[in-house]
Amino acid sequence: MQKRRLGKSNLEVSALGLGCMGMSFSYGPPKDKQEMIVLIRAAVERGVTFFDTAEVYGPYINEELVGEALAPFRGQVLIATKFGWKIDPKAERGLAGLDSRPEHIKQVAEGSLKRLRVETIDLFYQHRVDPDVPIEDVAGAVKDLIQEGKVKHFGLSEAAAKTIRRAHSVQPVTAVQSEYSLWTRGPEKEVLPTMEELGIGFVPYSPLGKGFLTGKIDENAKFDSSDFRSILPRFTPEALKANQALILLLGSIAERKKATPAQIALAWLLAQKPWIVPIPGTTKLHRLEEDIGAVSVELTSDDLRDIESAASKITVQGARYPEHIERMTGR
């Protein structure tokens, strides 16, 4: 497995990480814990060293799963987790609004350390920007945790470029995590140029478009009510049908490269910048192996030009989130 450095930091990780959320949260009922431990350990055996979780996934059970699965590999792997939600088991999906007050951040860190079974959190992201707490106060709280040895690196998720700059001036930001893929290209406008300028790594989540870019989802797909995609505008039958043009594009390049559409989608991200580390999620070993195979797919400048030229003619249909969730991004 190739390694990549997240920006100018000394944080070196596998070129692809593993997003663990779907093992416990958002994509239907939680999967069998023992099976997921086997899968996470299989990722380590195949060279993956970067694992992504959050206290809110479950809530809590995903961090516990990741902590147990990776306990034998301390020092060989890096775990990223996140703070910033008010958690209430009675609320929908356990989320009762945002909370990035410094005292809350410090409480979350203590809980995450225990669940992850570590002495230091490798990368601690603010999950969503809290409009009620100045980002300087958030960065200051994480800076305190870094000085106390409880956190190594500070990250932000779905933050706007100006917010990233303000946070970075208080405590250097190592990585920003946002949705980015061939069907979600918002970060290209302001966020990626800011990353380049400040020397910050970029971690695309949903790099396979929540499964769509694998080519396995068409307008006949049915999603369980416990599957987050059942409420996403981009996953209505009409949008799924309209967006198949993107799959045809990936399929034609995949054929040329003897790869799969998912591998082309991931290879395209890896080819954008050397400091981009996608974190595809999966609950299946064959998918994990397929994703890892993307690291070996070489896209030439001609391939990239062909993809760009074809993609520029495709208008993706459907918002990526319902409006109340979308409002929490890009602050």
C-alpha positions as CSV (number, residue, x, y, z in Angstrom):
1,M,0.0,0.0,0.0
2,Q,1.4,3.4,-0.9
3,K,1.6,6.1,1.8
4,R,0.6,9.7,1.7
5,R,1.3,12.7,3.9
6,L,-1.6,14.8,5.0
7,G,-0.4,18.3,3.9
8,K,2.7,19.7,5.5
9,S,2.1,17.7,8.7
10,N,4.1,14.7,9.7
11,L,0.9,12.6,9.6
12,E,1.6,9.8,7.1
13,V,-1.2,7.4,6.3
14,S,-2.1,4.7,3.7
15,A,-3.2,6.3,0.4
16,L,-6.7,5.0,1.1
17,G,-8.2,4.9,4.6
18,L,-11.3,3.0,5.7
19,G,-14.5,4.9,6.7
20,C,-16.1,2.8,9.5
21,M,-19.4,4.6,9.9
22,G,-21.6,2.3,7.8
23,M,-20.6,-0.7,10.0
24,S,-22.8,0.7,12.8
25,F,-24.8,3.7,11.5
26,S,-26.6,5.3,8.6
27,Y,-26.7,2.4,6.1
28,G,-29.3,0.2,7.7
29,P,-29.1,-1.7,11.0
30,P,-25.7,-2.1,12.6
31,K,-23.8,-5.0,11.2
32,D,-22.5,-8.0,13.2
33,K,-19.7,-6.7,15.5
34,Q,-17.5,-9.8,15.2
35,E,-17.7,-9.7,11.4
36,M,-16.8,-6.0,11.3
37,I,-13.8,-6.7,13.6
38,V,-12.6,-9.3,11.1
39,L,-13.1,-6.8,8.2
40,I,-11.2,-4.0,10.0
41,R,-8.3,-6.3,10.8
42,A,-8.3,-7.6,7.2
43,A,-7.9,-3.9,6.1
44,V,-4.8,-3.6,8.4
45,E,-3.4,-6.8,6.9
46,R,-3.7,-5.3,3.5
47,G,-1.8,-2.1,4.4
48,V,-4.6,0.3,5.5
49,T,-3.3,2.4,8.4
50,F,-6.0,5.1,8.6
51,F,-9.4,4.5,10.1
52,D,-12.3,7.0,10.5
53,T,-15.0,7.0,13.1
54,A,-17.0,9.5,15.3
55,E,-18.7,9.4,18.7
56,V,-22.0,10.1,17.0
57,Y,-21.9,6.9,14.8
58,G,-24.2,4.7,16.8
59,P,-23.9,6.8,18.9
60,Y,-20.7,5.5,20.6
61,I,-20.8,1.9,19.3
62,N,-18.7,2.6,16.2
63,E,-15.9,4.0,18.3
64,E,-16.1,0.9,20.6
65,L,-16.0,-1.4,17.5
66,V,-12.9,0.4,16.0
67,G,-11.2,0.5,19.4
68,E,-11.6,-3.2,19.9
69,A,-10.7,-4.2,16.3
70,L,-7.5,-2.1,16.3
71,A,-6.4,-2.8,19.9
72,P,-3.7,-5.4,18.7
73,F,-2.3,-2.8,16.3
74,R,-1.4,0.1,18.5
75,G,1.4,2.2,17.0
76,Q,0.8,0.8,13.5
77,V,-2.4,2.5,12.7
78,L,-4.0,6.0,13.0
79,I,-7.6,6.6,14.2
80,A,-9.5,9.7,13.4
81,T,-12.7,10.6,15.3
82,K,-15.0,13.6,15.7
83,F,-16.7,15.9,18.2
84,G,-19.3,18.5,17.9
85,W,-22.8,17.0,18.3
86,K,-25.2,17.1,21.3
87,I,-26.1,13.4,21.7
88,D,-29.5,12.4,23.0
89,P,-30.6,8.8,22.6
90,K,-34.2,10.0,22.3
91,A,-33.5,12.3,19.4
92,E,-33.6,11.1,15.7
93,R,-30.4,9.2,15.0
94,G,-29.2,10.3,18.4
95,L,-28.5,13.8,17.2
96,A,-29.9,16.8,19.2
97,G,-28.1,19.6,17.5
98,L,-24.5,20.9,17.5
99,D,-22.3,21.6,20.5
100,S,-18.7,22.6,20.1
101,R,-18.4,24.5,23.4
102,P,-14.8,24.0,24.7
103,E,-15.9,22.2,27.8
104,H,-18.0,19.8,25.7
105,I,-15.1,19.1,23.3
106,K,-12.9,18.1,26.3
107,Q,-15.6,15.8,27.7
108,V,-16.0,14.2,24.3
109,A,-12.2,13.6,24.1
110,E,-12.3,11.7,27.4
111,G,-15.1,9.5,26.2
112,S,-13.5,8.8,22.8
113,L,-10.1,7.9,24.4
114,K,-11.8,5.3,26.5
115,R,-13.9,3.8,23.7
116,L,-11.0,3.8,21.3
117,R,-8.7,2.3,24.0
118,V,-6.0,4.8,23.2
119,E,-3.9,7.3,25.2
120,T,-4.0,9.9,22.4
121,I,-6.4,10.6,19.6
122,D,-4.4,10.7,16.4
123,L,-6.8,13.1,14.6
124,F,-9.7,15.0,16.2
125,Y,-12.1,16.6,13.8
126,Q,-14.9,19.1,14.5
127,H,-17.7,17.2,12.8
128,R,-19.7,20.3,11.7
129,V,-19.0,24.0,12.3
130,D,-21.1,25.3,15.2
131,P,-22.4,28.8,14.4
132,D,-22.8,29.5,18.2
133,V,-19.1,28.9,19.1
134,P,-16.3,31.0,17.5
135,I,-14.0,28.7,15.6
136,E,-11.1,30.3,17.4
137,D,-12.5,28.9,20.7
138,V,-12.9,25.4,19.1
139,A,-9.3,25.5,17.8
140,G,-8.1,26.7,21.3
141,A,-9.8,23.8,23.0
142,V,-8.2,21.3,20.7
143,K,-4.8,23.1,21.1
144,D,-5.2,22.6,24.9
145,L,-5.9,18.9,24.3
146,I,-2.8,18.6,22.1
147,Q,-0.7,20.3,24.8
148,E,-2.1,17.8,27.3
149,G,-1.0,14.9,25.1
150,K,-4.6,13.7,24.6
151,V,-4.8,14.7,20.9
152,K,-2.1,14.7,18.2
153,H,-3.8,16.5,15.2
154,F,-6.7,18.9,14.7
155,G,-9.1,18.5,11.8
156,L,-12.3,20.1,10.5
157,S,-15.2,18.6,8.5
158,E,-17.4,20.3,5.9
159,A,-15.9,23.8,6.9
160,A,-15.7,26.8,4.5
161,A,-12.4,28.1,3.4
162,K,-12.6,31.3,5.6
163,T,-13.4,29.2,8.7
164,I,-10.4,26.9,8.0
165,R,-8.1,29.9,7.8
166,R,-9.4,31.3,11.1
167,A,-9.0,27.9,12.9
168,H,-5.6,27.4,11.3
169,S,-4.3,30.7,12.7
170,V,-5.0,29.4,16.3
171,Q,-4.0,25.7,16.0
172,P,-2.6,24.4,12.7
173,V,-5.2,22.2,10.9
174,T,-3.8,18.9,9.7
175,A,-6.7,17.7,7.6
176,V,-10.1,18.8,6.4
177,Q,-12.7,16.1,5.7
178,S,-15.6,16.9,3.3
179,E,-17.7,15.0,0.8
180,Y,-15.8,15.0,-2.6
181,S,-16.2,12.7,-5.6
182,L,-17.0,12.8,-9.3
183,W,-20.6,13.7,-8.3
184,T,-19.8,16.1,-5.5
185,R,-17.2,18.6,-6.6
186,G,-17.9,21.6,-4.4
187,P,-14.5,21.6,-2.6
188,E,-12.7,22.4,-5.9
189,K,-13.8,26.0,-5.9
190,E,-12.4,27.4,-2.6
191,V,-11.5,24.6,-0.2
192,L,-8.9,22.7,-2.2
193,P,-7.0,25.9,-3.2
194,T,-6.9,26.8,0.5
195,M,-5.6,23.4,1.5
196,E,-2.8,23.8,-1.1
197,E,-1.9,27.2,0.1
198,L,-1.9,26.3,3.9
199,G,-0.4,22.8,3.5
200,I,-3.4,21.0,4.9
201,G,-4.4,17.4,3.9
202,F,-7.8,16.6,2.4
203,V,-9.9,13.5,3.3
204,P,-12.8,12.9,1.0
205,Y,-15.7,11.0,2.6
206,S,-18.3,9.3,0.5
207,P,-15.7,9.1,-2.3
208,L,-18.0,6.6,-4.1
209,G,-21.0,8.8,-3.8
210,K,-22.6,6.7,-1.0
211,G,-22.4,3.6,-3.2
212,F,-23.7,5.2,-6.4
213,L,-20.4,5.4,-8.2
214,T,-19.9,1.6,-7.9
215,G,-22.4,1.3,-10.7
216,K,-24.5,-1.1,-8.6
217,I,-27.4,1.3,-7.8
218,D,-30.1,2.2,-10.4
219,E,-33.6,3.8,-10.3
220,N,-35.0,0.5,-9.0
221,A,-32.9,0.5,-5.8
222,K,-35.0,0.3,-2.6
223,F,-33.6,1.7,0.7
224,D,-34.7,0.6,4.1
225,S,-36.1,3.4,6.3
226,S,-33.0,2.9,8.6
227,D,-30.8,3.7,5.5
228,F,-29.9,7.3,5.4
229,R,-30.1,7.3,1.6
230,S,-33.9,6.9,1.8
231,I,-34.2,10.6,2.6
232,L,-31.5,12.0,0.2
233,P,-32.8,13.9,-2.8
234,R,-30.0,12.4,-5.0
235,F,-31.3,8.9,-4.3
236,T,-34.9,9.4,-5.5
237,P,-35.7,7.1,-8.5
238,E,-35.7,10.1,-10.9
239,A,-32.3,11.4,-9.8
240,L,-30.8,7.9,-9.8
241,K,-32.0,7.4,-13.4
242,A,-30.8,10.9,-14.5
243,N,-27.4,10.3,-12.9
244,Q,-26.6,7.0,-14.7
245,A,-24.7,9.1,-17.3
246,L,-21.9,9.3,-14.8
247,I,-21.9,5.5,-14.4
248,L,-21.6,5.1,-18.1
249,L,-18.6,7.4,-18.1
250,L,-16.9,5.5,-15.3
251,G,-17.7,2.2,-17.0
252,S,-16.2,3.1,-20.3
253,I,-12.9,4.3,-18.6
254,A,-13.0,1.2,-16.4
255,E,-13.2,-1.1,-19.4
256,R,-10.2,0.7,-21.0
257,K,-8.1,0.3,-17.8
258,K,-9.3,-3.3,-16.9
259,A,-10.7,-1.9,-13.6
260,T,-14.2,-1.4,-12.0
261,P,-16.2,1.9,-12.0
262,A,-15.5,2.2,-8.2
263,Q,-11.7,1.9,-8.8
264,I,-11.8,4.6,-11.5
265,A,-13.8,6.9,-9.1
266,L,-11.2,6.4,-6.4
267,A,-8.2,6.6,-8.7
268,W,-9.6,9.9,-10.1
269,L,-9.6,11.3,-6.5
270,L,-6.1,10.1,-5.8
271,A,-4.9,11.7,-9.1
272,Q,-6.2,15.1,-8.1
273,K,-3.5,15.9,-5.5
274,P,-0.8,13.9,-3.6
275,W,-2.3,15.1,-0.2
276,I,-5.8,13.7,-0.8
277,V,-6.6,10.5,1.1
278,P,-10.1,9.1,0.4
279,I,-11.9,7.0,3.0
280,P,-14.3,4.7,1.3
281,G,-16.5,2.7,3.6
282,T,-17.6,-0.9,3.2
283,T,-18.9,-3.9,5.2
284,K,-17.8,-6.5,2.7
285,L,-14.3,-8.0,2.2
286,H,-14.6,-8.2,-1.6
287,R,-15.4,-4.5,-1.7
288,L,-12.5,-3.6,0.6
289,E,-10.2,-5.5,-1.8
290,E,-11.7,-3.8,-4.8
291,D,-11.3,-0.3,-3.2
292,I,-7.6,-1.1,-2.3
293,G,-7.1,-2.1,-5.9
294,A,-7.8,1.5,-6.9
295,V,-4.4,2.5,-5.6
296,S,-2.7,0.5,-8.4
297,V,-4.9,2.1,-11.2
298,E,-2.8,4.6,-13.1
299,L,-4.8,7.3,-14.8
300,T,-2.8,9.1,-17.5
301,S,-3.2,12.8,-18.2
302,D,-5.2,11.7,-21.3
303,D,-7.5,9.6,-19.1
304,L,-8.0,12.5,-16.7
305,R,-8.7,14.8,-19.6
306,D,-11.3,12.4,-21.0
307,I,-13.0,12.1,-17.7
308,E,-13.0,15.8,-17.1
309,S,-14.4,16.6,-20.6
310,A,-17.2,14.0,-20.3
311,A,-18.0,14.9,-16.7
312,S,-18.3,18.6,-17.5
313,K,-21.2,17.8,-19.9
314,I,-23.1,15.9,-17.1
315,T,-25.3,17.8,-14.7
316,V,-25.8,15.8,-11.5
317,Q,-29.5,15.8,-10.5
318,G,-30.7,16.1,-6.9
319,A,-29.2,17.9,-3.9
320,R,-26.8,15.7,-1.8
321,Y,-28.7,16.3,1.4
322,P,-32.1,17.6,2.5
323,E,-32.0,21.3,3.1
324,H,-31.9,21.2,7.0
325,I,-28.7,19.0,6.8
326,E,-27.1,20.9,3.9
327,R,-27.4,24.1,6.0
328,M,-24.8,22.6,8.4
329,T,-22.1,22.3,5.7
330,G,-19.9,25.0,4.2
331,R,-20.0,27.3,7.2
